[in-house]
Amino acid sequence: MRPLRLGTRRSRLAMAQSGQVAERVRERTGRPVELVEITTYGDVSREHLTQIGGTGVFVSALRDALLAGEIDLAVHSLKDLPTAQPDDLALAAVPEREDPRDALIARDDLTFERLAARGGVRVGTGSPRRMAQLNAWARSLGCEITTVPIRGNVDTRIGFVRDGELDAVVLATAGLRRVGRESEITEILPSDTVLPAPGQGALAIECAASDADLTALLAGLDDPHTRIAVTAERTLLAALEAGCSAPVAALADLRNEGQKATVMRLRGAVGTIDGSSLVQLSTTGSVAASVEEALSHARAMGRALADEMLAKGAAGLMGERAL
């Protein structure tokens, strides 16, 4: 059989997670899968993400290749996907999520609180969301840190700490695990203090909506609990009319009784980059028995929490609003 062509970005992390998906697709379909490396504008530009359109710049080239028939499916980090799904592309599967939390890699194996207490520390991250919450956390401790915008792959970012240019960097725990760098973590940041990006830790598998057979095959890789949780998070982001690079955080937790998820808690946060203002709210609701009903409830929870956050002044804190 002709191999399925799986499109992926060229970074070490993208190749690692795409390779994991490729193996599962092989097992599911019985067909060979070949990785097709695609360079996106976000990979070649050195500008800050807020200047070039947010994390969506990592997606467009892969989607163009799908629509042109150059690849059969694409794997994305879900947090990179714009919230509006194109009609001609199917979000065929969202596999089981890896740990969504952020991780600190700091000099001298310090935790964030011990690091902040030393004063004058520089913490690198490319995320306004992380900057807002880290600065707010430091303020709550009576400390002050300097957050430094950085770009680059995992090795480059860790290198800033190893070379002494920065005191710490913050990266996604999921990414570090997927590239085998989990041992570098000095602290997994508690989600009660630093919420992740909507969809963080989850992957998205897209294919052409017109390819019904492939869409149905890939659906077997979908994890309903992950799909429900990220739907709530991404609905919150969309309802806030926030772009990918706005300082918006969200995390949905599903609580299980036996094999069934019965309750979901959705938390959201929006703050100014310097941490001087932070709106963080949560809501809890029941999870319906059917997946379709649960997804509908998840969307309703996301919209309702967004309305509450906007009523508390979230719009004025985001800096960027989607057009």
C-alpha positions as CSV (number, residue, x, y, z in Angstrom):
1,M,0.0,0.0,0.0
2,R,1.1,3.6,-0.6
3,P,2.5,5.0,2.6
4,L,0.5,7.6,4.4
5,R,2.3,10.9,4.3
6,L,2.4,12.6,7.8
7,G,3.3,16.3,7.7
8,T,5.4,17.6,10.6
9,R,7.5,20.6,11.5
10,R,11.2,20.0,11.5
11,S,12.0,20.7,15.1
12,R,13.2,17.9,17.4
13,L,10.1,18.1,19.5
14,A,7.7,18.1,16.5
15,M,9.6,15.1,15.0
16,A,9.4,13.2,18.3
17,Q,5.7,13.7,18.8
18,S,4.9,13.1,15.1
19,G,7.0,9.9,15.2
20,Q,4.9,8.7,18.2
21,V,1.7,9.4,16.3
22,A,3.0,7.7,13.1
23,E,3.6,4.5,15.1
24,R,0.0,4.6,16.4
25,V,-1.3,5.3,12.9
26,R,0.6,2.3,11.6
27,E,-0.8,0.1,14.3
28,R,-4.3,1.4,13.6
29,T,-4.4,1.3,9.8
30,G,-1.9,-1.4,9.0
31,R,-0.3,1.0,6.5
32,P,3.2,2.4,6.4
33,V,3.6,6.0,7.4
34,E,6.4,8.3,6.3
35,L,7.2,11.7,7.9
36,V,7.3,14.7,5.6
37,E,9.2,17.6,7.1
38,I,7.7,21.0,6.4
39,T,9.3,24.3,7.4
40,T,6.8,26.9,8.7
41,Y,7.2,30.7,8.9
42,G,7.3,30.4,12.6
43,D,10.4,28.1,12.4
44,V,12.5,30.4,10.3
45,S,11.5,33.8,11.7
46,R,13.5,35.1,14.7
47,E,10.9,37.7,15.5
48,H,8.8,37.4,18.7
49,L,5.6,35.5,18.2
50,T,3.5,38.5,19.1
51,Q,5.0,40.3,16.1
52,I,4.4,37.6,13.6
53,G,0.9,36.5,14.5
54,G,1.2,34.2,17.5
55,T,1.6,30.4,17.5
56,G,-0.7,30.0,14.5
57,V,2.3,30.7,12.3
58,F,3.5,27.2,13.0
59,V,0.3,25.7,11.5
60,S,-0.5,27.4,8.1
61,A,2.2,25.7,6.0
62,L,1.1,22.2,7.2
63,R,-2.5,23.1,6.4
64,D,-1.5,24.4,3.0
65,A,0.2,21.1,2.3
66,L,-2.8,19.1,3.4
67,L,-5.1,21.1,1.1
68,A,-2.7,20.8,-1.8
69,G,-2.6,17.0,-1.4
70,E,1.1,16.9,-0.6
71,I,0.5,15.1,2.7
72,D,-2.4,13.0,4.0
73,L,-2.4,14.1,7.6
74,A,-0.6,16.5,9.9
75,V,0.3,16.6,13.6
76,H,0.2,19.8,15.5
77,S,0.7,20.8,19.1
78,L,-2.9,21.6,19.9
79,K,-2.1,24.9,21.7
80,D,-0.7,26.1,18.3
81,L,-4.0,25.7,16.5
82,P,-6.2,28.7,16.0
83,T,-9.6,28.1,17.6
84,A,-11.6,28.4,14.4
85,Q,-11.5,25.1,12.5
86,P,-11.5,25.4,8.7
87,D,-14.5,23.6,7.0
88,D,-12.2,21.8,4.6
89,L,-10.0,20.3,7.3
90,A,-11.1,17.8,9.9
91,L,-9.7,17.7,13.4
92,A,-9.8,13.9,13.2
93,A,-8.2,13.0,16.5
94,V,-7.0,14.5,19.8
95,P,-5.0,11.6,21.5
96,E,-4.6,11.2,25.2
97,R,-3.0,14.3,26.7
98,E,0.4,14.4,28.3
99,D,0.9,16.4,31.5
100,P,-0.3,19.9,30.7
101,R,1.7,21.7,33.4
102,D,4.6,24.0,32.9
103,A,8.1,23.1,34.1
104,L,10.9,25.2,35.6
105,I,14.5,24.5,34.7
106,A,16.6,26.6,37.0
107,R,20.2,27.0,38.0
108,D,21.4,25.2,41.2
109,D,18.2,23.0,41.0
110,L,16.2,25.8,42.6
111,T,12.4,25.9,42.9
112,F,10.7,29.1,41.7
113,E,10.1,30.4,45.2
114,R,13.7,29.9,46.3
115,L,14.9,31.4,43.1
116,A,12.7,34.5,43.3
117,A,13.8,35.0,46.9
118,R,17.4,35.6,45.8
119,G,16.3,38.7,43.9
120,G,17.4,40.1,40.5
121,V,16.8,36.8,38.7
122,R,16.1,36.5,35.0
123,V,13.6,34.0,33.8
124,G,13.2,33.2,30.1
125,T,10.0,32.3,28.3
126,G,8.5,33.1,24.9
127,S,4.9,33.2,26.4
128,P,3.1,36.3,27.6
129,R,0.8,34.0,29.5
130,R,3.7,32.6,31.5
131,M,5.2,36.0,32.0
132,A,2.0,37.4,33.5
133,Q,1.6,34.5,35.9
134,L,5.2,34.2,36.9
135,N,5.4,37.9,37.7
136,A,2.2,37.8,39.6
137,W,3.5,34.8,41.6
138,A,6.7,36.7,42.4
139,R,4.7,39.7,43.5
140,S,2.7,37.5,45.8
141,L,5.9,36.4,47.4
142,G,7.1,40.0,47.9
143,C,9.8,39.5,45.2
144,E,10.5,40.8,41.8
145,I,11.8,38.9,38.8
146,T,12.7,39.9,35.2
147,T,11.0,37.9,32.5
148,V,13.0,37.7,29.3
149,P,11.4,36.9,26.0
150,I,13.2,34.0,24.2
151,R,12.8,31.9,21.1
152,G,14.4,28.7,20.0
153,N,14.2,24.9,20.4
154,V,14.3,23.0,23.7
155,D,18.1,22.6,23.6
156,T,18.6,26.3,22.9
157,R,16.4,27.4,25.8
158,I,17.9,25.0,28.3
159,G,21.3,26.3,27.1
160,F,20.5,29.8,28.3
161,V,20.5,28.4,31.8
162,R,23.5,26.1,31.4
163,D,25.5,29.0,30.0
164,G,24.6,31.4,32.8
165,E,22.7,33.8,30.5
166,L,19.5,33.2,32.4
167,D,18.7,32.0,35.9
168,A,15.8,29.8,34.7
169,V,13.5,29.0,31.8
170,V,10.0,27.8,31.7
171,L,8.9,25.1,29.2
172,A,6.0,22.7,28.8
173,T,6.4,19.5,30.8
174,A,4.9,17.5,27.9
175,G,7.5,18.7,25.4
176,L,10.4,17.9,27.7
177,R,9.1,14.4,28.3
178,R,8.6,13.8,24.6
179,V,12.2,14.7,23.8
180,G,13.7,12.9,26.8
181,R,14.7,15.9,28.8
182,E,12.5,15.4,31.8
183,S,15.5,15.0,34.0
184,E,16.4,18.6,33.5
185,I,13.2,19.8,35.3
186,T,13.8,21.4,38.7
187,E,10.1,21.9,39.5
188,I,6.8,21.2,37.8
189,L,4.9,24.4,38.4
190,P,1.6,23.9,40.3
191,S,-1.4,24.6,38.1
192,D,-3.1,26.4,41.0
193,T,-0.4,29.1,40.5
194,V,0.6,28.9,36.9
195,L,-2.2,27.7,34.5
196,P,-1.0,26.3,31.2
197,A,-2.0,27.4,27.7
198,P,-5.4,26.2,26.4
199,G,-4.7,22.7,24.9
200,Q,-1.2,22.4,26.3
201,G,0.1,18.9,26.4
202,A,-2.4,17.7,23.8
203,L,-1.7,16.9,20.1
204,A,-4.0,17.5,17.1
205,I,-4.2,15.2,14.1
206,E,-5.7,16.9,11.0
207,C,-6.6,15.6,7.6
208,A,-8.7,16.7,4.7
209,A,-12.4,16.8,5.6
210,S,-13.1,15.2,2.2
211,D,-11.2,12.1,3.1
212,A,-13.9,10.3,5.0
213,D,-12.2,7.0,5.2
214,L,-9.0,8.4,6.7
215,T,-11.0,10.6,9.0
216,A,-12.8,7.6,10.3
217,L,-9.6,5.6,10.8
218,L,-7.9,8.4,12.7
219,A,-10.9,8.9,14.9
220,G,-9.8,5.6,16.6
221,L,-6.9,7.6,18.1
222,D,-9.2,10.1,19.7
223,D,-9.3,10.3,23.5
224,P,-12.8,11.5,24.5
225,H,-11.8,12.9,27.9
226,T,-9.0,14.9,26.4
227,R,-11.2,16.1,23.6
228,I,-13.8,17.3,26.1
229,A,-11.3,19.1,28.3
230,V,-9.5,20.9,25.5
231,T,-12.9,21.9,23.9
232,A,-13.8,23.7,27.1
233,E,-10.3,25.4,27.2
234,R,-10.3,26.5,23.6
235,T,-13.9,27.7,23.7
236,L,-12.9,29.9,26.6
237,L,-10.0,31.3,24.5
238,A,-12.3,31.9,21.5
239,A,-15.0,33.5,23.6
240,L,-12.5,35.9,25.0
241,E,-11.7,36.8,21.4
242,A,-8.1,36.4,22.3
243,G,-5.3,35.5,19.8
244,C,-2.8,32.8,20.3
245,S,-0.2,35.1,21.8
246,A,-2.6,36.8,24.3
247,P,-1.8,36.1,28.0
248,V,-4.7,33.7,28.4
249,A,-4.4,30.4,30.4
250,A,-6.9,27.7,30.8
251,L,-7.1,24.1,32.2
252,A,-10.1,21.7,32.5
253,D,-9.9,18.8,34.9
254,L,-12.2,15.8,34.6
255,R,-12.9,13.8,37.7
256,N,-13.7,10.1,37.3
257,E,-15.9,7.8,39.1
258,G,-14.9,4.3,38.0
259,Q,-14.5,4.5,34.2
260,K,-16.7,7.5,33.7
261,A,-15.9,11.2,34.0
262,T,-18.7,12.8,36.0
263,V,-17.5,16.3,36.9
264,M,-15.3,18.9,35.1
265,R,-13.6,21.9,36.6
266,L,-12.6,24.7,34.2
267,R,-10.1,27.3,35.3
268,G,-9.0,30.4,33.4
269,A,-6.6,33.3,33.9
270,V,-5.8,36.5,32.1
271,G,-3.2,39.0,33.3
272,T,-0.9,41.8,32.4
273,I,2.6,40.9,31.5
274,D,4.1,42.5,34.6
275,G,1.8,40.5,36.9
276,S,0.2,43.6,38.4
277,S,-3.3,42.6,37.5
278,L,-4.6,39.0,37.2
279,V,-8.1,37.7,36.7
280,Q,-8.4,34.0,37.6
281,L,-11.7,32.3,37.9
282,S,-13.1,28.8,37.8
283,T,-16.4,27.0,37.3
284,T,-17.5,23.4,37.8
285,G,-20.2,21.4,35.9
286,S,-21.4,17.8,35.4
287,V,-20.2,15.8,32.4
288,A,-22.9,14.2,30.3
289,A,-22.9,10.5,29.6
290,S,-22.6,10.8,25.8
291,V,-19.5,12.4,24.2
292,E,-21.6,14.8,22.0
293,E,-23.6,16.1,25.0
294,A,-20.3,16.4,27.0
295,L,-18.8,18.5,24.2
296,S,-21.8,20.7,24.1
297,H,-21.6,21.2,27.9
298,A,-17.9,21.9,27.6
299,R,-18.5,24.7,25.1
300,A,-21.2,26.1,27.3
301,M,-18.8,26.1,30.3
302,G,-16.1,27.8,28.3
303,R,-18.4,30.6,27.1
304,A,-19.9,31.1,30.6
305,L,-16.5,31.4,32.2
306,A,-15.3,33.8,29.5
307,D,-18.3,36.0,30.2
308,E,-17.5,36.0,33.9
309,M,-13.9,36.9,33.2
310,L,-14.8,39.7,30.8
311,A,-17.2,41.1,33.5
312,K,-14.2,41.1,35.9
313,G,-12.1,43.2,33.4
314,A,-10.3,40.5,31.4
315,A,-10.6,42.4,28.1
316,G,-8.5,45.3,29.4
317,L,-5.6,42.9,30.5
318,M,-5.1,40.9,27.3
319,G,-3.3,43.5,25.2
320,E,-4.1,41.6,22.0
321,R,-7.7,40.9,20.8
322,A,-8.4,38.7,17.8
323,L,-9.7,40.5,14.8
